[in-house]
């Protein structure tokens, strides 16, 4: 059972790409979400959009 869980986790990481792009984009997405509460949605969405672009631009 443990082997199946490990294999499924590794397959999910393999097909989702490496975590480097996600880690780099995380601060932008978090700041965008907080800014959505304080400022208009356009400002927060643009900050969050930068995080999405970074996440797709970093291939590793």
C-alpha positions as CSV (number, residue, x, y, z in Angstrom):
1,X,0.0,0.0,0.0
2,X,2.8,2.4,0.9
3,X,4.5,1.6,-2.5
4,X,1.3,2.6,-4.4
5,X,1.0,5.9,-2.5
6,X,4.7,6.7,-3.2
7,X,4.3,5.8,-6.9
8,X,1.1,7.9,-7.3
9,X,2.9,10.8,-5.6
10,X,5.9,10.5,-8.0
11,X,3.6,10.3,-11.0
12,X,1.7,13.4,-9.9
13,X,5.0,15.3,-9.6
14,X,6.3,14.0,-12.9
15,X,3.2,15.2,-14.8
16,X,2.8,18.5,-12.9
17,X,6.3,19.7,-13.5
18,X,8.9,20.6,-10.9
19,X,8.0,22.5,-7.9
20,X,10.5,25.3,-8.5
21,X,8.1,27.4,-10.6
22,X,5.4,27.0,-8.1
23,X,7.6,28.0,-5.2
24,X,8.8,31.1,-7.0
25,X,5.2,32.1,-8.0
26,X,3.7,31.5,-4.6
27,X,4.6,35.0,-3.1
28,X,3.0,36.7,-6.1
29,X,-0.1,34.7,-5.8
30,X,-0.4,35.2,-2.0
31,X,0.1,39.0,-2.3
32,X,-2.4,39.1,-5.2
33,X,-5.0,37.3,-3.0
34,X,-4.4,39.7,-0.1
35,X,-4.5,42.7,-2.4
36,X,-7.9,41.5,-3.8
37,X,-9.3,42.1,-0.3
38,X,-7.8,45.5,0.2
39,X,-7.7,47.0,-3.4
40,X,-9.9,46.6,-6.5
41,X,-9.9,43.2,-8.1
42,X,-8.0,44.4,-11.2
43,X,-4.9,45.2,-9.1
44,X,-4.9,41.9,-7.2
45,X,-5.6,39.9,-10.3
46,X,-2.7,41.5,-12.1
47,X,-0.3,40.7,-9.3
48,X,-1.6,37.1,-9.2
49,X,-1.3,37.0,-13.0
50,X,2.4,37.7,-12.6
51,X,2.7,34.6,-10.4
52,X,0.9,32.5,-13.0
53,X,3.2,33.7,-15.8
54,X,6.2,32.9,-13.6
55,X,4.8,29.5,-12.9
56,X,4.4,28.7,-16.6
57,X,7.7,30.4,-17.7
58,X,9.9,28.3,-15.4
59,X,10.1,24.9,-17.0
60,X,11.9,23.2,-14.1
